[in-house]
Amino acid sequence: MKQVLKLRNLKVIFPTNYGIIRAVESVDLDIHERECVALVGESGCGKSVTSQSVMRLIDSPPAITRVDTLEFDGRDIKDYTPKQMQEIRGKEMGMIFQDALTSLNPVMTCGKQIDEMYIRHQGLSKEEAREHTVKALELVGLPEPRKRANSFPHELSGGMRQRVLLAMAFACLPKLLIADEPTTALDVTIQAQVLSMLRNMQRGCGTALLLVTHDLSVVSAIADTVYVMYAGKIVEKAPVRELFATPHHPYTVGLMSAVPRLSDTERVFTQIPGTVPHPTQKPSGCYFHPRCQYATAECKKEMPPLKTIDSNREVRCHHPLSIRGVSHA
Amino acid sequence: MFRYIIRRLIQMIPLLIGISILVFLLVHLSPGDPIRMLLGEEATGEDVARLNAVYGFDQPLPTQYFRWATRAIKGDLGVSIRQTIPVNTLIFERLGATLELAIVSVLIAISLGIPIGIFAATRRGSLWDYLSMIVSLIGVSMPGFWLGLMLLSYVALKVDWLPMFGRDASVLNGLWVLVTQFRADVLLNALRYVLLPATALGVSMMAIIARLTRSSLLEVLGKDYIRTAQAKGLKHRVVVIKHGLRNALLPVITIVGIQFGSMLGGAVVTETVFAWPGVGRLVVNAISQRDFPIVQGGVLMMAIIFTFVNLLVDISYALVNPRIRYD
């Protein structure tokens, strides 16, 4: 399969008055054609920064970004000028954000905001663009698309707004779509609709998808490959089925057991003890060791490398777990 | 929207009554007798009493107020004591000059202030940003009359083309001649006179607009929808102007409206420095001569204009921001 995105050794730091925040530390990411890759982790783990770095949307200053390789569709876009990036953004790489209300310009009609995509990237006239916009809105299942195109964002419901963003993102059939928490702000029934819409659009358009989320049910529903991030580092990478069947990293296990379940008689809430380390004061050794019940002296001293296991999985742990319990692979 | 405007107009009535009572009391309770001032030291008590009776000043204050107010409602603001000309005529003669000065000042302030604000905001933290903010800080801090005097002595004196004071034809008249007769000379002459006073009046407003545009735009540029616009691959200019500026202009409109309203009545100092024949100077002279009808009429006129400008500002909100609806 053709590789759409190849990211090697991405580092993003934010110098602040309270110290240096290492938001992203040496992240590698591979996305292939038509693949749906999920980037999972708690708030503040660096997943949004990673995804926005792919589009080079992180403002610098204040951020300082270093990357060894940033290959998109076979081209090295690491040193592209802002103008060159503008040509790629929207046209070949799209993005959907979490909160559709704040992500849409409040003083422009939804239609106009989609029209801009066709006008900018396909050189269409206003009237031609509007025809395309209405078709795109119809495709994402917005009722009365021609009328809705003249609505302002605040006049639509949350689900409708997310559909508008979808129509906008898919307008130019991008090769890669980055969806940053696309369903977090929606209620559950709308979540499912938007998610299946996203999946269908992605398959229909042959787009690769980078899904940023903290919601494991979303991951299990549509992802092919999963990257788990913790405190700016990738701690585990695996195909989705294998990850859910045999999570290797204690943090992954913690994330999965944190999903509330209704067992036979009682409601079970399991939580990972402690909190995410403050970004300016990360612990020594493995970042997860203060919260890890399996931590050893080695974990406190040394940051484990990302080791390849079973040829298609990677885990950053001195003592990865398996179905048999604690093993010392 | 229509109902909203009607409601606002009705709300203006008690406001204007209150203002007129206040001005009436201030004028009549302050020391200084207009008739004494008119007739001079040698006037006999008999003369003074007779003239007081002519103008109705011998009546109790409430009677005087109601007599004045009932005429004012009909549009008659009385006759000037000094000039024996109807106040209406005096005000309308000069309203054009005041409006012209205010409008030209606002145009200068907007056309420089907003670009400076954008310029600084898009170069945040750079030398250019600091420079333009220092310049506008100086602009805000400079009193208009001082700037007026400086402009007179350092610009008008050196540049022959610029007159020191006064006013010739109106700009409107100049535009009319330009459009109908294709002659620019009347317009140029009018602009020649209005340029310096409008600059003196407009600089502080320009500085306020520049600072406000900068801070407002900086706030807007951090919003999610700006990131969306960038992610769409729009050109930087389009992102800033089309998506940023329109959202950033709301507080700017408020300030422009308030400043414009106060300019209509408060350009007194600038009008005095440049001998600009506006309403402000008319009222100031009337105060020193205790010409009550002019003061009352002038202030009432300014209050009406001010509240109308405020109404226009509120209506323009709805045009800029579709989330604001009036009903």
Boltz contact constraints between the chains, C-beta under 6 A:
constraints:
  - contact:
      token1: [A, 57]
      token2: [B, 230]
      max_distance: 6.0
  - contact:
      token1: [A, 86]
      token2: [B, 233]
      max_distance: 6.0
  - contact:
      token1: [A, 89]
      token2: [B, 231]
      max_distance: 6.0
  - contact:
      token1: [A, 89]
      token2: [B, 233]
      max_distance: 6.0
  - contact:
      token1: [A, 90]
      token2: [B, 232]
      max_distance: 6.0
  - contact:
      token1: [A, 90]
      token2: [B, 233]
      max_distance: 6.0
  - contact:
      token1: [A, 91]
      token2: [B, 233]
      max_distance: 6.0
  - contact:
      token1: [A, 95]
      token2: [B, 231]
      max_distance: 6.0
  - contact:
      token1: [A, 102]
      token2: [B, 224]
      max_distance: 6.0
  - contact:
      token1: [A, 103]
      token2: [B, 224]
      max_distance: 6.0
  - contact:
      token1: [A, 103]
      token2: [B, 225]
      max_distance: 6.0
  - contact:
      token1: [A, 103]
      token2: [B, 228]
      max_distance: 6.0
  - contact:
      token1: [A, 104]
      token2: [B, 225]
      max_distance: 6.0
  - contact:
      token1: [A, 105]
      token2: [B, 225]
      max_distance: 6.0
  - contact:
      token1: [A, 105]
      token2: [B, 243]
      max_distance: 6.0
  - contact:
      token1: [A, 106]
      token2: [B, 323]
      max_distance: 6.0
  - contact:
      token1: [A, 107]
      token2: [B, 246]
      max_distance: 6.0
  - contact:
      token1: [A, 107]
      token2: [B, 247]
      max_distance: 6.0
  - contact:
      token1: [A, 107]
      token2: [B, 321]
      max_distance: 6.0
  - contact:
      token1: [A, 107]
      token2: [B, 322]
      max_distance: 6.0
  - contact:
      token1: [A, 117]
      token2: [B, 232]
      max_distance: 6.0
  - contact:
      token1: [A, 120]
      token2: [B, 234]
      max_distance: 6.0
  - contact:
      token1: [A, 152]
      token2: [B, 322]
      max_distance: 6.0
  - contact:
      token1: [A, 154]
      token2: [B, 323]
      max_distance: 6.0
